[in-house]
């Protein structure tokens, strides 16, 4: 039957399930990306819901035929936008293969649009289970200076932003920033970051675009160093967001602002409370976010505390309905919901079908945003 969907449902994609990017061998030497950690994961305590197996297998998501299958499944269940985690380290992109070789070469990629979240955090050994206990040892710095920022921005405009299936708001390509503090550190403070953003927007217009929609990844309320050096003046997230001119916000993960070591339904009480706080504190639109879960034990040999409990498809369905209701209560803005995630298996926060819940999470998305009559 005809779809009744009237919301854009955007799921984050962690583009590490491929061996096509040779630098992934640094973390996953078996040669098929972070599937290595998923396949080798073990239970850490009685009742722990690991190991889990993907019903689609340990597929290469840089293969366009694989992505054609995934796009069909996403679209059929109401996921009509992918937000690709996008990386840049050592003056070059990292993990672009799943986007460039998989999604963009898929013949049906018009069914699910995409946009980018610049995951500009620095990298330690979290991705390498052999050394993941070395949390204070850094491999790559995610901060960039102005010259490199301009190189990145120009490349994004020319390579991605003008594609017909790139996601826009008011015609403007949406670009999300994950680690604002790291960005400000590299660029040299708030004023320098605002100047870089102004330049970025002008370059987008020069390229024939109507502008640029800058989106912030929200965490908890933080204190930012405005000067870019130690000892400088500080400001809250709300003050910095207004100063830098962001256009909208969403979250990436519940664990960034909520206590996740409890039942899912309890977590959602705090999530809804946080949405209300954001409404009161910020002038720009917030797009509601739903995380499927959290448990990153597959990335570690030792037990890691902090596990979302009872995140059943039924509970996820109720949370998605709350996000839909939030949009209903905010008419006049883009109807966009973000979900963590399409495939964050090693953080146990994914929509893809597994041997525990089958297609339950995807069916919850479909029921919340497309309607049962569209099956």
Phi, psi and omega in degrees: 000164181294137180292144175254015186294131176230019176233147169271122181250111187250121180251131177293145176240125174268107193273046185250008182263062179199153173254007183292332176275112188296331181289348175293339180296339175300324183258324186229080189292347180290343168099013176227036174070206186284359167305333178304315180290324179295312183296326184265002183295146180231162176290137182260346180197160179303129181090357178292131185278040171228150005283157174237156180233136176286132180295335179274357182085180181273071190279157177271107184279007168262009177262121183299330179290324174296314182292330175299318177296315182293321178297317179300317180294318179299308183298323181293338182250011173096359175275107185244010175217137169251134172254106182278125168298126185237135189234152177213113179222148180055041175064029178200159180291157178225136176065035176276348189301319182297327177282307188288317185265333181266285186298309187291340176263358176290133186289344183249023186289358173286346181280337179225114179284176181214156162215176189247140166247116178287104179276077190269028176283156174284160188245126170253206185266018181305324184284346183252103185299335180293333184226020186292347175288346182274067185288342181259010179255120187261140178260308181230140175268128181275353180283145178228153176273179185297319181299316181287326175302316180294323176299314180297311183299316180297321179293319179297317180297313185285330186267322191238316194297334183266003178292144185295337181258014174284135186285135182230158169234124186056035179081355184263131179299136181270131178227122186257141178250124184277309188243088184295321180299319179292322178296314180295324178298316181290322183277342175102031174110180187292314182297320179293325178290318176299319178297320178295320177296317179299317178297317180301314180297317180295322179294324177298317179294320177301329181277004177095007178269155179286357180148204182216135177256107181268126184242137181260137168279115180281144169242212167282174179291122186245168173250121183256142175277114185285334186272341184083002177230159181298140176086003181279176178295151182240164178210157178283168176302316181300319180292319181291321180301317179289319181298320185273346175081034175296152183263333180197176181215155165206176175260167173252325183205140175301327184295348178284346182214354184233154171287113186259003182272061182193186182291146184301315182298327176292320179299319184296333176299315179289327178297311180297324176295322178293322176302317180294320178298317179298317178304321183283331189263342187237150181265340183266160183296142170250133177257123188299143182240141174234127172261138181286326181180192173197127172188102183260025178299332177300343180268358186226148175282322179273161178291136177248117179290161181101082184226126175291132181250149174056040175273065182286161174305326179296317179292320177298320178300319178294321179294318178297323177296324177293322176295318177298318179295324177301316178296321178299328181277356180233065181295154177094353177246164178306136179269087185231131174238136175253145182230133169256109357204186175288321192207033178278071184296319184282355170251004177054050180215079188216155176265339183302147184290143179225182183277002177263310184244002182059229178267019188303317181292317178297322178295327177294320176297313181301315183293327182281326190240343179251318180110143182299331183288353182268001183297000000 
